[in-house]
């Protein structure tokens, strides 16, 4: 036995064996232990799994411990877990496991997991899901994307999908079967599993930088069942979709409860093909509305023209009757006025005849012959009647006319 300064010196193996013996005596049974898997550490070649388990207080790790799941148990546990939760064992999930506490002198302390209770994880997932929904509502963004206006005819489509996926192929085929034209651009991304959150958000950011080039965003995924969809319940992705400035239409192809990302999308369809039918339906509705509007306008135009013709005919008939009545009434009036004019004209003519007769008498009285007949005479000097004798020079000859005849005289002093 070795000593140092009067105290016994133990080898590392002795300490390890002592710890092993003590733990075996103290922890004789398996225990239910709840923890979070921060790293799964699955080795595909051997099938063994060495999860890193932690307990957190907020974001701070309080306790960390290594665990072991041997290949046969891992295969059975993972299959059952996937069947119940729809997700495989993975990083970042909370679990309730049945494990024994063992210490190996060579490998140290570890929890040897015999089983994992999926319903506990489901409860934790449901709890986190409710907390995420509540948080989005508290930030007043849960319905933000749904309140965006959808373009009347969304033709420019930004598509987040995988080019080789059946869902993307089905979507494009459904669009091409119809006569409407769409402009599509694919933004490739993982669509399930832990890395899907990061890659989808990266593509959304790319689309955001070019948002004026698109009418809406489509997140489509087909096939693959319901595995790996927990990523769509993550707060960061749901928040990104909820606050995105373009309408987001989801069609990730599953039949279980809606994920939160689908809930906050402008519209959620059960499959990529249904997304295509939704877009085509907008065009069909517009075309039908337009056709119906054209028919309505045509019908109303015909009715208006028919009414206008009836009104025009009524007006024409009314004018004809009014004209006839007017002519009938005014013909009598014209005849009466004509009689009055005739009488007035006759009276006027008679009065003018009387005036003419009077003036004839007056003119006859003033006729020089009548004056000469009464004993008067008229003297002419150079062919002009003489009214002033001083104008005739001595020795000049004047001519005097009588009623019968004329005579010449020479002026003397």
C-alpha positions as CSV (number, residue, x, y, z in Angstrom):
1,X,0.0,0.0,0.0
2,X,1.4,3.3,-1.1
3,X,1.3,6.4,1.1
4,X,2.2,10.1,0.7
5,X,2.7,12.4,3.7
6,X,1.1,9.8,5.8
7,X,-2.0,9.3,3.7
8,X,-2.9,6.4,1.4
9,X,-2.5,6.9,-2.3
10,X,-5.3,5.4,-4.5
11,X,-5.0,4.5,-8.1
12,X,-7.5,5.9,-10.6
13,X,-8.7,2.4,-11.2
14,X,-9.4,1.9,-7.5
15,X,-11.4,5.1,-7.4
16,X,-13.3,4.2,-10.5
17,X,-14.0,0.7,-9.2
18,X,-15.2,2.2,-5.9
19,X,-17.5,4.6,-7.7
20,X,-18.8,1.7,-9.8
21,X,-19.5,-0.4,-6.7
22,X,-21.2,2.4,-4.9
23,X,-23.4,3.4,-7.8
24,X,-24.3,-0.3,-8.4
25,X,-25.3,-0.6,-4.7
26,X,-27.2,2.8,-4.7
27,X,-28.9,2.8,-8.1
28,X,-30.2,-0.8,-8.4
29,X,-33.2,0.0,-10.6
30,X,-34.1,1.9,-13.7
31,X,-35.6,5.3,-13.3
32,X,-37.8,7.8,-15.3
33,X,-35.7,10.8,-16.1
34,X,-36.7,13.9,-18.1
35,X,-34.2,15.8,-20.0
36,X,-33.5,17.5,-23.4
37,X,-31.4,16.0,-26.1
38,X,-29.1,18.7,-27.3
39,X,-27.2,16.3,-29.6
40,X,-28.3,12.9,-30.6
41,X,-24.9,11.5,-31.7
42,X,-26.2,8.6,-33.8
43,X,-23.5,6.4,-35.4
44,X,-25.1,4.8,-38.5
45,X,-22.4,2.3,-39.0
46,X,-22.9,0.6,-35.6
47,X,-26.4,1.8,-35.0
48,X,-25.5,2.9,-31.4
49,X,-26.6,6.3,-30.2
50,X,-24.9,8.5,-27.5
51,X,-27.2,11.4,-26.7
52,X,-26.0,14.4,-24.8
53,X,-28.7,15.2,-22.2
54,X,-29.2,18.5,-20.4
55,X,-31.5,20.3,-18.0
56,X,-31.9,24.0,-18.7
57,X,-33.2,26.9,-16.7
58,X,-34.2,29.3,-19.4
59,X,-31.2,29.2,-21.8
60,X,-28.7,28.2,-19.2
61,X,-27.6,24.6,-18.8
62,X,-27.8,23.5,-15.2
63,X,-26.9,19.8,-15.7
64,X,-25.3,17.8,-18.5
65,X,-24.8,14.1,-18.8
66,X,-24.0,11.5,-21.4
67,X,-26.4,8.7,-22.3
68,X,-26.2,5.5,-24.3
69,X,-28.8,3.7,-26.4
70,X,-27.5,0.4,-27.9
71,X,-28.4,-0.3,-31.5
72,X,-31.3,-2.8,-30.8
73,X,-33.0,-0.5,-28.3
74,X,-32.4,2.5,-30.5
75,X,-34.1,0.9,-33.6
76,X,-37.1,-0.1,-31.5
77,X,-37.3,3.2,-29.6
78,X,-36.9,5.4,-32.6
79,X,-39.5,3.5,-34.7
80,X,-42.1,3.7,-31.8
81,X,-41.3,7.4,-31.3
82,X,-41.7,8.2,-35.0
83,X,-45.0,6.3,-35.1
84,X,-46.5,8.2,-32.1
85,X,-45.0,11.7,-32.6
86,X,-44.6,11.8,-36.4
87,X,-40.9,12.8,-35.8
88,X,-37.7,10.8,-35.3
89,X,-35.5,11.2,-32.3
90,X,-33.4,14.3,-33.0
91,X,-31.6,17.2,-31.5
92,X,-33.6,19.8,-29.5
93,X,-36.5,17.7,-28.2
94,X,-37.6,17.0,-24.6
95,X,-37.9,13.4,-23.6
96,X,-39.0,11.2,-20.7
97,X,-36.8,8.1,-20.7
98,X,-36.5,4.9,-18.7
99,X,-32.8,4.6,-17.9
100,X,-30.3,2.9,-15.6
101,X,-27.5,4.8,-14.0
102,X,-24.2,3.1,-14.5
103,X,-20.5,3.9,-14.1
104,X,-17.8,2.3,-16.2
105,X,-14.2,2.7,-15.0
106,X,-13.2,3.1,-18.7
107,X,-16.1,5.3,-20.0
108,X,-17.4,7.0,-16.9
109,X,-20.9,7.8,-15.8
110,X,-23.8,7.4,-18.2
111,X,-27.5,6.9,-18.4
112,X,-28.3,3.7,-20.3
113,X,-31.7,4.3,-21.9
114,X,-34.0,1.3,-22.3
115,X,-37.1,3.2,-23.4
116,X,-38.4,6.7,-24.3
117,X,-42.0,7.7,-23.7
118,X,-43.3,9.5,-26.9
119,X,-46.4,10.9,-25.3
120,X,-44.3,13.0,-22.9
121,X,-42.5,14.5,-25.9
122,X,-45.9,15.0,-27.6
123,X,-47.0,16.9,-24.6
124,X,-43.9,19.1,-24.6
125,X,-44.3,19.7,-28.3
126,X,-47.9,20.6,-27.8
127,X,-46.9,22.9,-24.9
128,X,-44.3,24.6,-27.0
129,X,-46.7,24.8,-29.9
130,X,-49.3,26.6,-27.7
131,X,-46.6,28.9,-26.3
132,X,-45.5,29.8,-29.9
133,X,-49.1,30.5,-31.0
134,X,-49.6,32.6,-27.9
135,X,-46.4,34.5,-28.5
136,X,-47.3,35.3,-32.1
137,X,-50.7,36.5,-31.0
138,X,-49.2,38.7,-28.2
139,X,-47.0,40.3,-30.8
140,X,-50.1,40.8,-32.9
141,X,-48.6,39.1,-36.0
142,X,-50.6,35.8,-36.0
143,X,-53.0,37.0,-38.7
144,X,-50.7,39.6,-40.3
145,X,-50.1,37.6,-43.5
146,X,-53.8,36.8,-43.9
147,X,-54.6,40.5,-43.9
148,X,-52.4,41.2,-46.9
149,X,-54.2,42.0,-50.2
150,X,-53.9,39.2,-52.7
151,X,-53.3,40.5,-56.3
152,X,-56.4,40.0,-58.5
153,X,-54.4,37.8,-60.8
154,X,-51.2,36.5,-59.1
155,X,-49.0,35.4,-62.0
156,X,-45.4,36.0,-60.6
157,X,-44.8,33.1,-58.2
158,X,-41.8,32.6,-55.9
159,X,-41.7,28.9,-55.1
160,X,-39.8,27.4,-52.1
161,X,-39.5,23.7,-52.8
162,X,-37.1,21.0,-54.1
163,X,-36.8,20.7,-57.9
164,X,-36.7,16.9,-57.8
165,X,-39.7,16.5,-55.4
166,X,-42.9,15.0,-56.6
167,X,-44.9,17.8,-55.0
168,X,-43.1,20.4,-57.1
169,X,-43.5,18.3,-60.2
170,X,-47.2,17.8,-59.5
171,X,-47.7,21.5,-59.0
172,X,-46.0,22.6,-62.2
173,X,-47.9,19.9,-64.2
174,X,-51.2,21.2,-62.8
175,X,-50.4,24.8,-63.8
176,X,-49.4,23.7,-67.4
177,X,-52.7,21.8,-67.9
178,X,-54.6,25.1,-67.9
179,X,-54.6,28.0,-70.3
180,X,-53.4,30.7,-67.9
181,X,-49.9,32.0,-67.9
182,X,-47.7,32.0,-64.8
183,X,-44.2,33.1,-64.2
184,X,-42.4,30.8,-61.7
185,X,-39.0,30.9,-60.0
186,X,-37.8,28.1,-57.8
187,X,-35.9,28.9,-54.6
188,X,-34.5,25.4,-53.6
189,X,-34.7,24.5,-49.9
190,X,-34.8,21.6,-47.5
191,X,-38.4,21.1,-46.5
192,X,-38.3,18.8,-43.4
193,X,-36.0,18.2,-40.5
194,X,-34.0,20.6,-38.3
195,X,-32.1,22.3,-41.1
196,X,-35.4,23.1,-43.0
197,X,-36.0,26.1,-40.7
198,X,-32.7,27.7,-41.6
199,X,-32.9,27.1,-45.4
200,X,-36.5,28.1,-45.7
201,X,-35.8,31.4,-43.8
202,X,-32.7,32.0,-46.0
203,X,-34.9,31.6,-49.2
204,X,-37.6,33.9,-47.7
205,X,-34.9,36.5,-47.1
206,X,-33.7,36.2,-50.8
207,X,-37.3,36.7,-51.9
208,X,-37.7,39.6,-49.6
209,X,-34.8,41.4,-51.3
210,X,-36.7,41.0,-54.6
211,X,-40.2,41.3,-53.4
212,X,-41.3,43.8,-56.1
213,X,-40.7,41.0,-58.7
214,X,-43.3,38.6,-57.2
215,X,-47.1,38.5,-56.4
216,X,-46.9,35.8,-53.8
217,X,-44.8,33.1,-52.2
218,X,-45.5,29.3,-52.3
219,X,-44.0,26.8,-49.8
220,X,-44.8,23.4,-51.4
221,X,-43.7,19.9,-50.4
222,X,-45.1,16.6,-51.5
223,X,-44.7,13.0,-50.3
224,X,-42.7,11.9,-47.3
225,X,-45.6,11.5,-45.0
226,X,-45.8,13.5,-41.8
227,X,-42.2,13.0,-40.8
228,X,-40.0,16.0,-40.0
229,X,-42.8,18.6,-40.0
230,X,-42.0,19.8,-36.4
231,X,-39.8,22.4,-38.0
232,X,-43.0,24.2,-39.2
233,X,-44.0,24.7,-35.5
234,X,-40.8,26.6,-34.8
235,X,-41.4,30.2,-33.7
236,X,-38.7,31.8,-35.9
237,X,-40.1,30.3,-39.1
238,X,-43.7,30.9,-38.2
239,X,-42.9,34.6,-37.3
240,X,-41.0,35.0,-40.6
241,X,-44.0,33.8,-42.6
242,X,-46.5,35.7,-40.5
243,X,-44.7,39.0,-41.1
244,X,-43.7,38.5,-44.7
245,X,-44.8,41.4,-46.9
246,X,-46.1,39.1,-49.7
247,X,-49.0,36.6,-49.3
248,X,-47.6,33.1,-48.5
249,X,-49.5,30.0,-49.6
250,X,-48.5,26.7,-48.0
251,X,-49.0,23.2,-49.4
252,X,-46.6,20.9,-47.6
253,X,-48.7,17.7,-48.2
254,X,-49.8,16.2,-44.9
255,X,-53.0,15.2,-43.3
256,X,-52.4,15.8,-39.6
257,X,-53.1,18.9,-37.6
258,X,-52.0,22.2,-39.2
259,X,-48.5,23.3,-38.3
260,X,-48.2,26.9,-37.0
261,X,-46.5,28.0,-40.2
262,X,-49.5,26.9,-42.1
263,X,-51.8,28.6,-39.6
264,X,-50.2,32.0,-40.1
265,X,-49.9,31.7,-43.9
266,X,-52.3,33.7,-46.1
267,X,-53.8,30.4,-47.3
268,X,-53.0,26.7,-46.5
269,X,-53.8,23.9,-49.0
270,X,-53.4,20.2,-48.3
271,X,-51.1,19.5,-51.2
272,X,-49.1,21.3,-53.9
273,X,-51.7,20.3,-56.5
274,X,-54.4,22.0,-54.4
275,X,-52.2,25.2,-54.3
276,X,-52.1,25.1,-58.1
277,X,-55.9,24.7,-58.2
278,X,-56.3,27.6,-55.8
279,X,-54.3,29.9,-58.1
280,X,-56.1,28.7,-61.2
281,X,-59.4,29.2,-59.4
282,X,-58.6,32.9,-59.0
283,X,-58.1,33.2,-62.7
284,X,-61.3,31.2,-63.5
285,X,-63.3,33.3,-61.1
286,X,-62.0,36.5,-62.7
287,X,-62.8,35.1,-66.2
288,X,-66.2,34.0,-65.1
289,X,-66.9,37.3,-63.4
290,X,-65.7,39.1,-66.5
291,X,-67.9,37.0,-68.8
292,X,-70.8,37.5,-66.5
293,X,-70.2,41.2,-66.4
294,X,-69.9,41.4,-70.2
295,X,-73.2,39.5,-70.4
296,X,-74.8,41.8,-67.9
297,X,-73.6,44.8,-69.8
298,X,-74.8,43.4,-73.1
299,X,-78.2,42.6,-71.6
300,X,-78.5,46.0,-70.0
301,X,-77.4,47.7,-73.2
302,X,-80.1,45.8,-75.1
303,X,-82.7,46.7,-72.6
304,X,-81.6,50.4,-72.6
305,X,-81.7,50.5,-76.4
306,X,-85.1,48.8,-76.4
307,X,-86.4,51.3,-73.8
308,X,-84.8,54.2,-75.8
309,X,-86.5,53.0,-79.0
310,X,-89.8,52.8,-77.1
311,X,-89.3,56.3,-75.7
312,X,-88.2,57.6,-79.1
313,X,-91.3,56.1,-80.7
314,X,-93.5,57.6,-77.9
315,X,-91.9,61.0,-78.4
316,X,-92.3,60.7,-82.1
317,X,-95.9,59.8,-81.9
318,X,-96.5,62.5,-79.3
319,X,-94.8,65.1,-81.5
320,X,-96.9,64.0,-84.4
321,X,-100.1,64.4,-82.4
322,X,-99.0,67.7,-81.0
323,X,-98.1,68.9,-84.5
324,X,-101.4,67.9,-85.8
325,X,-103.3,69.5,-82.9
326,X,-101.1,72.6,-83.3
327,X,-101.7,72.8,-87.0
328,X,-105.4,72.2,-86.5
329,X,-105.7,74.9,-83.9
330,X,-103.4,77.3,-85.7
331,X,-105.0,76.8,-89.1
332,X,-108.3,78.3,-87.6
333,X,-106.2,81.0,-86.1
334,X,-104.4,81.7,-89.4
335,X,-107.7,81.7,-91.2
336,X,-109.2,84.2,-88.8
337,X,-106.1,86.4,-89.0
338,X,-106.2,86.1,-92.8
339,X,-109.8,87.3,-92.8
340,X,-108.9,90.2,-90.5
341,X,-105.9,91.1,-92.7
342,X,-108.1,90.9,-95.8
343,X,-110.7,93.2,-94.3
344,X,-108.0,95.6,-93.0
345,X,-106.3,95.6,-96.4
346,X,-109.6,96.3,-98.2
347,X,-110.4,99.2,-95.8
348,X,-106.9,100.6,-96.2
349,X,-107.1,100.4,-100.0
350,X,-110.5,102.1,-99.9
351,X,-109.1,104.9,-97.7
352,X,-106.1,105.3,-100.0
353,X,-108.5,105.5,-103.0
354,X,-110.4,108.3,-101.2
355,X,-107.1,110.1,-100.7
356,X,-106.1,109.7,-104.3
357,X,-109.4,111.1,-105.4
358,X,-109.0,114.1,-103.1
359,X,-105.5,114.7,-104.4
360,X,-106.7,114.3,-108.0
361,X,-109.2,117.1,-107.4
362,X,-106.5,119.2,-105.8
363,X,-104.1,118.5,-108.6
364,X,-106.8,119.3,-111.2
365,X,-107.5,122.6,-109.5
366,X,-103.8,123.5,-109.6
367,X,-103.4,122.6,-113.3
368,X,-102.2,125.8,-115.2
369,X,-104.7,125.1,-117.9
370,X,-107.5,125.6,-115.4
371,X,-105.8,128.9,-114.2
372,X,-105.5,130.1,-117.8
373,X,-109.1,129.1,-118.5
374,X,-110.1,131.5,-115.7
375,X,-108.5,134.4,-117.4
376,X,-105.0,134.2,-116.1
377,X,-101.9,134.2,-118.3
378,X,-98.3,133.0,-117.8
379,X,-95.2,134.9,-119.1
380,X,-92.0,133.1,-120.0
381,X,-88.5,134.6,-120.2
382,X,-86.0,132.4,-121.9
383,X,-88.4,129.5,-121.4
384,X,-88.9,130.1,-117.7
385,X,-92.0,131.5,-115.9
386,X,-91.5,135.1,-114.9
387,X,-92.3,136.0,-111.3
388,X,-90.2,139.2,-111.1
389,X,-90.4,141.9,-113.8
390,X,-87.2,143.4,-112.7
391,X,-85.3,140.4,-114.1
392,X,-86.4,141.3,-117.7
393,X,-84.1,143.8,-119.4
394,X,-85.5,146.7,-121.4
395,X,-86.0,145.6,-125.0
396,X,-85.9,142.0,-124.2
397,X,-88.7,139.8,-125.5
398,X,-91.1,137.7,-123.4
399,X,-93.7,135.2,-124.3
400,X,-97.1,135.2,-122.7
401,X,-99.4,132.2,-122.9
402,X,-103.2,132.3,-122.6
403,X,-105.8,129.6,-122.4
404,X,-106.1,129.8,-126.1
405,X,-102.8,130.8,-127.8
406,X,-99.7,132.8,-126.9
407,X,-98.2,136.2,-127.8
408,X,-94.7,137.9,-127.8
409,X,-94.1,141.3,-126.2
410,X,-91.0,143.5,-125.9
411,X,-90.3,145.3,-122.6
412,X,-90.2,149.0,-122.6
413,X,-89.4,151.4,-119.8
